[in-house]
Amino acid sequence: MPPVTSTSSSVLIDAEIDDDGVQHTPPPSSSPWLLLIGLVLVGMNLRPALSSVSPMLNQIKATTGLSGTLAGLLTTLPVLCLGLFGPLAPALARRFGAERAIALILITLALGVFLRTRFGLPGLFGGSIVAGASIGIIGVLLPGIVKRDFPRQASLMTGVYTMALCLGAALAAGATIPIGRLFGGDWHPALAFWALPALLALAVWWPQLRGRSISHHGQWTVSGLWRDPLAWQVTGYMGLQSSLAYIVFGWLPPMLIDRGLAPLAAGLMLSLSVMVQVLTALAGPALAQRSRDQRGLIAVMVMLTLAGLMGMLFAPPASLWMWAVLLGLGQGGTFSLALALLVLRTPDPHVASHLSGMAQGVGYTLASLGPLAVGLIHDLADSWTPVAVLFGGIAAAALACGLLAGRDRLVQARARPL
């Protein structure tokens, strides 16, 4: 078996690596600190549209008449859009430049978040689609800018990017209920508020639109990836662990509220779990790169995730904070290891970029079924207990794919210039 030839110390994937002209465009003349602040603020906007809904989901259901199945669809649509619209990102970057594309999509993100609170159910679902599509596109473009403009600080910037994602998710999970209370418990302004951080990020990001030329000197193509079993194993692991993550984003607070927690406490419990993810999200790639075989790490993280989920369902309320920590440690590790596999299982950055597109496009589409299934099962059973079977099934499938993907192998795909 050939050795792993990827030497990158970062697990961030550059979606524009196949376009030599874009890749070698020099950085803008604006301050690196302003760019760094802009990157952090943009990154912080990639999760609030997802994590702000679940603390308010019971109020949304009560005022709109949504069934559990439709509530599951509401939490599913943004995740589905991550997979469906993410592949459009490289084409947008090629047409407008990555910086301009991000600025444009920040506007659509703010509009989508605001639209969820207007025009009744059509606005709620339509806005969720627009917000999810926007997050999917920015989430593909932003890592490439981080790697391109901070090439000597790749590992440090990977940590900064990860912390920005977790901080944004945690803030929305913990602050949405208090914001709603400022408006008499109304969920509409509580959700609409999260359009403001997107507009703030746009204002800080705006200087990056100056001084960027768009040129194209050559492109690359990758063949054999979609026929490779290992590529599908990595994709399966990415999608299944993501399914558990988005179930937590969409349904953890309602589960805890039904167990007797106040809405604020349930939102803070989700916030705690997300913030703890930073620890293993940062440590996971470093540990993975020290070994040729990642199966042991994957098994530990999947089992921590499953233990945390079961604790949330069945453990005594007084101990839930401990299970929230275990859940966060597990999910931070499963996510970061999924990103690491995109690099460790590929022979060069071009193949890594295409595997990332495959794993996210197919994987997030698969992941979107999880939140929908939770809503459907809870609707039919009027109980959270059967959901434990779903958790166990998804975790078992993620473990099976992870154990295959974690072996010391490379995908048999090759990149060549056009």
Secondary structure in CASP SS format (residue, H / E / C, confidence):
PFRMAT SS
TARGET T0000
AUTHOR 0000-0000-0000
METHOD secondary structure of the structure
MODEL  1
M C 1.00
P C 1.00
P C 1.00
V C 1.00
T C 1.00
S C 1.00
T C 1.00
S C 1.00
S C 1.00
S C 1.00
V C 1.00
L C 1.00
I C 1.00
D C 1.00
A C 1.00
E C 1.00
I C 1.00
D C 1.00
D E 1.00
D H 1.00
G H 1.00
V H 1.00
Q H 1.00
H C 1.00
T C 1.00
P C 1.00
P C 1.00
P C 1.00
S C 1.00
S C 1.00
S C 1.00
P H 1.00
W H 1.00
L H 1.00
L H 1.00
L H 1.00
I H 1.00
G H 1.00
L H 1.00
V H 1.00
L H 1.00
V H 1.00
G H 1.00
M H 1.00
N C 1.00
L C 1.00
R C 1.00
P H 1.00
A H 1.00
L H 1.00
S H 1.00
S C 1.00
V C 1.00
S H 1.00
P H 1.00
M H 1.00
L H 1.00
N H 1.00
Q H 1.00
I H 1.00
K H 1.00
A H 1.00
T H 1.00
T H 1.00
G C 1.00
L C 1.00
S C 1.00
G H 1.00
T H 1.00
L H 1.00
A H 1.00
G H 1.00
L H 1.00
L H 1.00
T H 1.00
T H 1.00
L H 1.00
P H 1.00
V H 1.00
L H 1.00
C H 1.00
L H 1.00
G H 1.00
L H 1.00
F H 1.00
G H 1.00
P H 1.00
L H 1.00
A H 1.00
P H 1.00
A H 1.00
L H 1.00
A H 1.00
R H 1.00
R H 1.00
F H 1.00
G C 1.00
A H 1.00
E H 1.00
R H 1.00
A H 1.00
I H 1.00
A H 1.00
L H 1.00
I H 1.00
L H 1.00
I H 1.00
T H 1.00
L H 1.00
A H 1.00
L H 1.00
G H 1.00
V H 1.00
F H 1.00
L H 1.00
R C 1.00
T C 1.00
R C 1.00
F C 1.00
G H 1.00
L H 1.00
P H 1.00
G H 1.00
L H 1.00
F H 1.00
G H 1.00
G H 1.00
S H 1.00
I H 1.00
V H 1.00
A H 1.00
G H 1.00
A H 1.00
S H 1.00
I H 1.00
G H 1.00
I H 1.00
I H 1.00
G H 1.00
V H 1.00
L H 1.00
L H 1.00
P H 1.00
G H 1.00
I H 1.00
V H 1.00
K H 1.00
R H 1.00
D H 1.00
F C 1.00
P H 1.00
R H 1.00
Q H 1.00
A H 1.00
S H 1.00
L H 1.00
M H 1.00
T H 1.00
G H 1.00
V H 1.00
Y H 1.00
T H 1.00
M H 1.00
A H 1.00
L H 1.00
C H 1.00
L H 1.00
G H 1.00
A H 1.00
A H 1.00
L H 1.00
A H 1.00
A H 1.00
G H 1.00
A H 1.00
T H 1.00
I H 1.00
P H 1.00
I H 1.00
G H 1.00
R H 1.00
L H 1.00
F C 1.00
G C 1.00
G C 1.00
D C 1.00
W H 1.00
H H 1.00
P H 1.00
A H 1.00
L H 1.00
A H 1.00
F C 1.00
W C 1.00
A H 1.00
L H 1.00
P H 1.00
A H 1.00
L H 1.00
L H 1.00
A H 1.00
L H 1.00
A H 1.00
V H 1.00
W H 1.00
W H 1.00
P H 1.00
Q H 1.00
L H 1.00
R C 1.00
G C 1.00
R C 1.00
S C 1.00
I C 1.00
S C 1.00
H C 1.00
H C 1.00
G C 1.00
Q E 1.00
W E 1.00
T E 1.00
V E 1.00
S E 1.00
G C 1.00
L H 1.00
W H 1.00
R H 1.00
D C 1.00
P H 1.00
L H 1.00
A H 1.00
W H 1.00
Q H 1.00
V H 1.00
T H 1.00
G H 1.00
Y H 1.00
M H 1.00
G H 1.00
L H 1.00
Q H 1.00
S H 1.00
S H 1.00
L H 1.00
A H 1.00
Y H 1.00
I H 1.00
V H 1.00
F H 1.00
G H 1.00
W H 1.00
L H 1.00
P H 1.00
P H 1.00
M H 1.00
L H 1.00
I H 1.00
D H 1.00
R C 1.00
G C 1.00
L C 1.00
A C 1.00
P H 1.00
L H 1.00
A H 1.00
A H 1.00
G H 1.00
L H 1.00
M H 1.00
L H 1.00
S H 1.00
L H 1.00
S H 1.00
V H 1.00
M H 1.00
V H 1.00
Q H 1.00
V H 1.00
L H 1.00
T H 1.00
A H 1.00
L H 1.00
A H 1.00
G H 1.00
P H 1.00
A H 1.00
L H 1.00
A H 1.00
Q H 1.00
R C 1.00
S C 1.00
R C 1.00
D C 1.00
Q C 1.00
R H 1.00
G H 1.00
L H 1.00
I H 1.00
A H 1.00
V H 1.00
M H 1.00
V H 1.00
M H 1.00
L H 1.00
T H 1.00
L H 1.00
A H 1.00
G H 1.00
L H 1.00
M H 1.00
G H 1.00
M H 1.00
L H 1.00
F H 1.00
A C 1.00
P C 1.00
P H 1.00
A H 1.00
S H 1.00
L H 1.00
W H 1.00
M H 1.00
W H 1.00
A H 1.00
V H 1.00
L H 1.00
L H 1.00
G H 1.00
L H 1.00
G H 1.00
Q H 1.00
G H 1.00
G H 1.00
T H 1.00
F H 1.00
S H 1.00
L H 1.00
A H 1.00
L H 1.00
A H 1.00
L H 1.00
L H 1.00
V H 1.00
L H 1.00
R C 1.00
T C 1.00
P C 1.00
D C 1.00
P H 1.00
H H 1.00
V H 1.00
A H 1.00
S H 1.00
H H 1.00
L H 1.00
S H 1.00
G H 1.00
M H 1.00
A H 1.00
Q H 1.00
G H 1.00
V H 1.00
G H 1.00
Y H 1.00
T H 1.00
L H 1.00
A H 1.00
S C 1.00
L H 1.00
G H 1.00
P H 1.00
L H 1.00
A H 1.00
V H 1.00
G H 1.00
L H 1.00
I H 1.00
H H 1.00
D H 1.00
L H 1.00
A H 1.00
D C 1.00
S C 1.00
W C 1.00
T C 1.00
P C 1.00
V H 1.00
A H 1.00
V H 1.00
L H 1.00
F H 1.00
G H 1.00
G H 1.00
I H 1.00
A H 1.00
A H 1.00
A H 1.00
A H 1.00
L H 1.00
A H 1.00
C H 1.00
G H 1.00
L H 1.00
L H 1.00
A H 1.00
G C 1.00
R C 1.00
D C 1.00
R C 1.00
L C 1.00
V C 1.00
Q C 1.00
A C 1.00
R E 1.00
A E 1.00
R E 1.00
P E 1.00
L C 1.00
END
